[in-house]
Amino acid sequence: MSSIADNLQRIQDRIATACARAGRDPAGLRLVAVSKFHPAESVVEALAAGQMLFGENRVQEAAGKFPPLRAGHPELRLHIIGALQTNKARDAVRIADVIESLDRPKLAAALAEAMQREQRRPGLLVQVNIGQEPQKAGIDPEALDDFIAECREAHGLPIEGLMCIPPAEGDPNPYFAAMAEAAARLRLGVLSMGMSGDFESAIAHGATHVRVGTAIFGAR
Ligand SMILES: *Cc1c(COP(=O)(O)O)cnc(C)c1O
């Protein structure tokens, strides 16, 4: 079995290659190490290897793992990337640096209230249901511009970019391209897309953040 440090190095090498192929500066690409379902010990191993940016799906799980690690690692950054219930908005605002899964008006209102109460403003990404899959979270691409306007105007939310999970089957490239178009149209600088199986394609289409779990921490 290869170590987390080895895996991180391999992913960083693949990111560098993908950036070179796309003519992109690797400094414009951040690796979010997705540690969901893996123990704090695995996060500690990744930190020791220099990885400071992590993603977690569940607020509860992240709240158990990450706050104790922050004291020793002031550079640590945590992104919440999973479906967020409105009743977890306050906990999410308390522990996250970025919440990538803003996907509905009720959650926008809950996050605005939570930020007010906590006096803390994590960055926000709007999750887009780019494949228009009925079972999947995310704003429909056709409703995206209005939703972002509502987040900003009605709630004053700090929307920094977009996030997507393309359909599991088939070629992700057209979806990544559509996301890049939407981000450019909306003048949003952050584009979180690409996972263990497709991050190189996402980089080719302009991802600024790739979210990689299995290829770093192993199977869940
Ligand atoms: C689990 C998860 C990932 C990481 O997926 P891998 O295939 O393990 O790399 C990325 N993004 C989201 C939203 C996830 O839930």
The ligand as an SDF file (V2000), in Angstrom:
LIG
                    3D

 15 15  0  0  0  0  0  0  0  0999 V2000
  -16.2200   12.4710   -2.2500 C   0  0  0  0  0  0  0  0  0  0  0  0
  -16.2150   13.6940   -3.0690 C   0  0  0  0  0  0  0  0  0  0  0  0
  -15.0970   14.0350   -3.8520 C   0  0  0  0  0  0  0  0  0  0  0  0
  -13.8680   13.1510   -3.9940 C   0  0  0  0  0  0  0  0  0  0  0  0
  -14.1620   12.0610   -4.8090 O   0  0  0  0  0  0  0  0  0  0  0  0
  -13.0410   10.9790   -5.2130 P   0  0  0  0  0  0  0  0  0  0  0  0
  -13.6400   10.3020   -6.3790 O   0  0  0  0  0  0  0  0  0  0  0  0
  -12.8570   10.1050   -4.0190 O   0  0  0  0  0  0  0  0  0  0  0  0
  -11.8170   11.7200   -5.5590 O   0  0  0  0  0  0  0  0  0  0  0  0
  -15.1480   15.2280   -4.5500 C   0  0  0  0  0  0  0  0  0  0  0  0
  -16.2130   16.0550   -4.4850 N   0  0  0  0  0  0  0  0  0  0  0  0
  -17.3010   15.7610   -3.7440 C   0  0  0  0  0  0  0  0  0  0  0  0
  -18.4430   16.7060   -3.7130 C   0  0  0  0  0  0  0  0  0  0  0  0
  -17.3390   14.5650   -3.0370 C   0  0  0  0  0  0  0  0  0  0  0  0
  -18.4320   14.2720   -2.3180 O   0  0  0  0  0  0  0  0  0  0  0  0
  1  2  1  0
  2  3  1  0
  2 14  2  0
  3  4  1  0
  3 10  2  0
  4  5  1  0
  5  6  1  0
  6  7  2  0
  6  8  1  0
  6  9  1  0
 10 11  1  0
 11 12  2  0
 12 13  1  0
 12 14  1  0
 14 15  1  0
M  END
$$$$
